[in-house]
Amino acid sequence: MNVKEFATIPAPLINRQKDINALVVFLKDIYIYNFKCIILLNCNNYQQKISFEREFDLDSNVKVNCTCPSFNFEFANVLYKNDCLLEPNKYLKAITKLPQEKNRKSTLSGCKHVIAATQFIIENQNKINQFIKRKINKEKFL
């Protein structure tokens, strides 16, 4: 999945739209190594990590994680099965069991924080690109 796909709320989760709209997302940092980009964000005291398969590109496949309980119990399993889970070793229990209560149909998505974070990335892609260019230029001179 790419950022655009994560930012789209799937039909089974559309009832979370209001909660997602109420979230405030902050960019924490951006790491670039070996032409890969990892974006760290904060949303309602939880951290999201979005790792791009290659450089910052909204069409590039990404892997995600979030520190909220919902991500662990509802989404880690299905994201792992679709090669979209970042740092699967943090979710060993979750990836071996199907969700018991919510997301029983294994809807391929992220928690509301991941959705809000990916929407933030899309809305701020120009600023993120500028930040990345400044960071790369700065590292060239170190």
N, C-alpha and C positions, 0 to 999 in steps of 0.2 A: 504494500500500500504506500501511497505517497501522502504528502501533507494535505493536499486538496481532498483526498478521500477521507483522511482522518477528521478533517474539519467539517465534513458533511454528517449531519445527524441521521443515522439510519431510521427507517420507519418504526421499528419496534421500540426505539428509544426517544421518539419525538416528544413524549410527555416530559422530557428533561430540558426542553428548550428554554423555559423560563429560568430554571436554575443555572443553566449555562450562561445565559445573558447577564445574570447578576454577578458573575465571577469577575474578579479583577486579576489580571495577569501582569507580572513583572518579568522583564528580561534580566536574568542574573549574570550570565556570562556566555561566551562563545569560544569554543576551542576548535582549532584547525590543526590537523596533522595528517601527513600523507594524502593530501587533497581531500580529506574527509572533514565534515563539519558536524560538530555536536553543539546543540543549543540547550542551555540550562535555563529553566523558567521557574518562577514561583507563582502559585495560585492558591489562595486561601490556606496558607501555611503548609502546603504540600509542594513537593518539588517534582517537576517534570523534566525528563531528559529526552530530547529528540535527536537521534543520530542519523545523519544522511549517509546513504551508501557511497556517495561521491560528494563533490563540492555542493555548496548551497544551491539547490535547484528544487523548486516546488514539485517538479515532476519526477524527481529522484525517489527511489524507494527509501523508506525510513524504518527505523526500529524505535520503539518508545517504551518508557516506563514512567510510573508515577508512584509516589510514596503513600498514597491514600489507600485505605482498606478496600474500597470498592474496586479499585484497579486489581488488587491482589485476588479478591474473591470472585469477581465477575468477568474479568477480561484477560488476565494473564494466560489462562489455559488456551483460549481460542487464538490469542496473538502468538503464542508459542507454536501452535500447530500450523500457523500461516507464516512463520518466519518473520514476525514483526515485533517480537518481544526482545527488548534490550536487557542485557544482563540476566538471562534466565536462571542463573545459579541463585539469585535472590528470591526466586519464586518456586523452588523445588516442590513444595507441598501443593501449591496451586496448579502447577502444570500437570500433575499426575491425577487430578480429580476434576470432574466436570462441576460447574457451578451448581450449588444445591438449591438456591432460592431464586436469585435474579439471573437473568441472561441464560436461562436453561436451553434456549434455542441456539446458543453460541453465536450470537450476532457479532460479526467482525467489526469491532470499534474499540474505542478507548473510553475511559471514565470521563465524566463531565470536565475534569481538569485538563485532560489530554485534548479533548475537543476544543475547549476554550484556548488552550495554548497554541494549537495548530491554527485556529482562527486568528489569533494574535500574530503569528508568524506571517500569515498571508496578508493581513492588514498592514503590517510593518515591514514588508519585504524590502522596500527601498532603503529604509534606515538600517536594516540588518546587513544588506549588501554593502552599504557605506562603512559600517562598523567593521565588517570582515576585511574590506580593502585597506582600511587604516591599520588594522591589526597585522595584516600580511606585510604591508610596507614597513611597519615598525620593526617586525621581526627580521626583515632583510638587513637592517642596519645594526642588529645586535651581534 
